Amino acid sequence: MNISSTEFASLLCSRLCHDLLSPVGALNNGLELLADEHDPEMRARCLELLADSARASANKLKFFRLAFGAAGGFGETVDTREAQTAIEGLFGDNQRVKIGWMVGESVLPKHAIKILLNLALIGGDALVRGGRLDIGAEAQDGALEIGVRAEGPKIVLDTELRGALSGGANDTAPTPRAAAAHLVRDLVADVGGRLQISPPEDDILVFGASFRTE
């Protein structure tokens, strides 16, 4: 399904607000509790919760800046260590998701970083009961291949996201949860690349994106 740039911007804003609502709301609740609490131990606990919520908010913002925003400023490439830090920060509070980082390149084109991060976001969200998320990228002979593999006891990839990634028809209106999938599809198409996804009946979820970089 093709969506307009205005519609995509709306979906993206809704997705960001949804993901940030929980940690920011926890900050607000923690401040309210702290204002009414006088017991030293409880105040220490409130401060600990505030610190956790602030860290989660900052990690999400750092990830979204790279995945959806300017991605490292106005340069054409991005340090892959920034992408690794962003992914580890996003899933760092979720002890059920283990990250495997297999990106040997020191820098990647900006659009490649966005594709990698958004596929990682989709793969991580599909691990509803936790598991392992492996992220890899390899450049060779002027071409780049990106792979994301999600494996766990229960993998759920919404049919809307699968349709957005594959470019299949969808009779329903797009929702914010598919914003990352639409972005990946458009970015791969813009560089004349190819996007692959494992069949829904597979026990693991694998994404692959390949395109020329020269």
N, C-alpha and C positions, 0 to 999 in steps of 0.2 A: 504494500500500500504506500503510495506517495503522499506525503504531507507537506504543507507549505512551511516556509521558514518561520512565519508567525506562529503557526500551530506548534511547530517543534519547540520554539522558544517558550511557549506556554507550558508544554509538557515538561521541559527541562526545569523550569522554575518550580513547578509543582513537585517534581522529584526531589529537588534540592531542599525545599521547605519540609517535605515529608521526612527526609533522612536527618535533618538538623533539629526537628521539633523535639525529639526525645531528649538528646543531651542538653539542649538549651532550656527545655522545660524543667529538667532535673536541676539545673543551675538555679533557676528561679525558686523552685521548691526548697532547695537547700538553703538559700539565703533567707527565706521566710522562716524556716525552722531555726536557723542560727539566731535570728533576731529575738525569738521567743525562748531560747534555751539558755539555761544558766548553769546546768551541771557540766563540770569540766570534761568529763569523759564523753558526754553526748556532744558537746561542742567540738571536741576533737574528731568525733565520728562524722559530724556534719562537714567539717573542713576537709576530711578525707574524701567524702562523697563529692564535694564541690571540686576538688582537684581532679578526681576521676572524670567528672562531667566536662570540665574545662579541657582536659586532654583529649577526650573523645571528640569534642566539638572541633578542636584545632586539627586533629588528624583527618576528620572528614573534610574540612575546608581545604587542607593541603592536597588531599586526593582529588577533590572536585576541581581545584584550580588547574591541575595537570590534565585531568580527564576531559573536562569540558571547557576550560578557560584558555588563557593565552599560552599556557604550558611553557614556562621558562622564559617569558618575555618575547622579544621580536626576532630572535635567532631562528635559524632553520633547523637546528638540531637541539636535542635535550640530553643531558647526562642521564644515563640509565640508572645511576645510583639514586637519583631523585625519584624515579618511578618505583624502584624497589622499596625505598623508604616509605613512599606513599601507600603502597599496597600493604606492607607490613604494619603500618600505622592503622590503616582502615580495619584490618582483621586482627590487630594485636589484642584487642579486648575480648575477642571471641576465641577462647582457648580450644574450641572444638575444631577449628580450621587451621591446618598446618600448611605453611607456604613452602613451596619448592621453587627456588629461583635459578633458572638455567639460561640466563641471557649473558652471552660472552662479549657482546659489543659494548664499548665504553660510551658511545653516543648513538642515538637513532634519530631519524627525521621526526619532526614534530607530529606529523599525522600518524606515524607508526606508533609513537608513544601513546597517543590517544586511542588507537585501535587496541593496543595491548592492554591498557588500563581498563577500558570499557569491557573487553572480553573477560578480564579477570573479575570485574565487578559482577557481571552476569553469572559467571561460573561459581563465584563465591556465594551469591544469593541462592543458587540452585542447591547448595549443600545444606538443606534444611535441618539435618541432624548432624552436621559437621562432617569432617573428612579431610581430604588432602587436595590442595589446589596447586598444580604445577604450571609455571609460566616460563616459556622459552622463546627465544628468537635467535635466528642465525642468518647472517648476511654472507652471500657467496656469488661471485660472478655478476655483480650488479643487480642482484635480486635479494629480497628479504622474505623470510618465512617466519611467521609468528604462530605459536601453538599454545593453547591453554587447555589443560586437562583437569577435570573435576571428578573425584572418586570418593564415594561415601556410602553409608548404609541406606540413604534415601536421597535421590536426586529428583528435583522437580523443576522442570523448565516450562514455564507457562507457554501455551500454544500461541499466544499473541507475540511473545518474544521470538519464538521459533519462526513464526511467519514473517516478522519484521526482518530477521537476519537473512532468511532465505529469499525474501522479496515476494513471498506468496500473497495471494489475495486474502483480505480480511474484511468481513462484512460489518464488523463492529467498529465503533469509533476508537481511535488510539487512546491509550491511557498513559499516565506518567511513568508507570513501571517499565514501559517499553522505550523510553527516551534513549537509553544507552544503546539498545539494539538498533534503533533507527540511525543513530549517529555512526555506529560501526559500519552499517551497510552503505551509507552515503560516502564515508571516507574511503572505503575500499573501492567503491565504484568510481570515485573521483580520480583515482590513480590507475584505473584500468586493471585492478587486481581481481583476485578470486577469493571467495569466502566459502568455507565448507563447515558443516556441522554434522556430528554423528547422528545416526537414526534414533528416534525416540525409544525404540525397543532395546537399545544397548544398555548395559549395566553401568557404563561410564559415559561422561559427557566430554566431548572433545570439540574444540573450535580450531580452525586453521585458516589463516589469512596469508596470501602470498601476492607479491607485486614487485615490479621493477623499481629500483631506486636510482637508476641512471637513465 
